[in-house]
């Protein structure tokens, strides 16, 4: 029995989330002419930064894993 490819699923979800975030960001720039992002809650800001670092680390890990094949 083959192992379910969790890494591939997570990579696809992370890539889709990044594409959606960038699409939203650029659509807001096109609509309003610019975007100012401001997060006043330091806990929320810290968790957002931490999740971005985790996603970036996962993407780098997957890229290295794919390149070694």
C-alpha positions as CSV (number, residue, x, y, z in Angstrom):
1,X,0.0,0.0,0.0
2,X,1.3,3.4,-0.9
3,X,1.8,6.1,1.7
4,X,-0.5,9.2,1.3
5,X,1.5,12.2,0.0
6,X,0.8,14.6,2.8
7,X,3.8,16.8,1.8
8,X,2.4,17.2,-1.7
9,X,-1.0,18.1,-0.3
10,X,0.4,20.7,2.1
11,X,2.6,22.2,-0.6
12,X,-0.4,22.6,-2.9
13,X,-2.5,24.2,-0.1
14,X,0.4,26.6,0.8
15,X,0.9,27.5,-2.8
16,X,-2.9,28.1,-3.3
17,X,-3.0,30.2,-0.2
18,X,-0.1,32.3,-1.3
19,X,-1.6,32.8,-4.8
20,X,-4.9,33.8,-3.2
21,X,-3.2,36.3,-0.9
22,X,-1.2,37.8,-3.7
23,X,-4.3,38.0,-5.9
24,X,-6.3,39.7,-3.2
25,X,-3.4,42.1,-2.5
26,X,-2.9,43.1,-6.1
27,X,-6.7,43.4,-6.7
28,X,-6.9,45.8,-3.8
29,X,-4.0,47.8,-5.2
30,X,-5.8,48.0,-8.6
31,X,-9.1,49.0,-7.0
32,X,-7.9,51.5,-4.4
33,X,-4.6,52.5,-6.0
34,X,-2.6,51.4,-3.0
35,X,-2.9,49.3,0.1
36,X,-1.7,50.0,3.6
37,X,-1.6,46.9,5.8
38,X,-1.7,47.6,9.5
39,X,-2.1,45.1,12.3
40,X,-2.5,46.7,15.8
41,X,-2.7,43.4,17.8
42,X,0.8,42.2,18.4
43,X,-0.3,38.6,19.1
44,X,-2.0,38.4,15.7
45,X,0.9,40.0,14.0
46,X,3.4,37.7,15.6
47,X,1.4,34.6,14.7
48,X,1.0,35.8,11.1
49,X,4.8,36.3,10.8
50,X,5.4,32.9,12.4
51,X,3.1,31.1,10.0
52,X,4.8,32.8,7.0
53,X,8.1,31.6,8.3
54,X,6.7,28.1,8.7
55,X,5.3,28.2,5.2
56,X,8.6,29.5,3.8
57,X,10.5,26.8,5.6
58,X,8.2,24.1,4.3
59,X,8.5,25.4,0.8
60,X,12.3,25.4,1.0
61,X,12.3,21.9,2.5
62,X,10.1,20.6,-0.4
63,X,12.3,22.3,-3.0
64,X,15.4,20.7,-1.6
65,X,13.6,17.3,-1.4
66,X,12.4,17.6,-5.1
67,X,15.9,18.7,-6.3
68,X,17.5,15.7,-4.6
69,X,15.3,13.2,-6.6
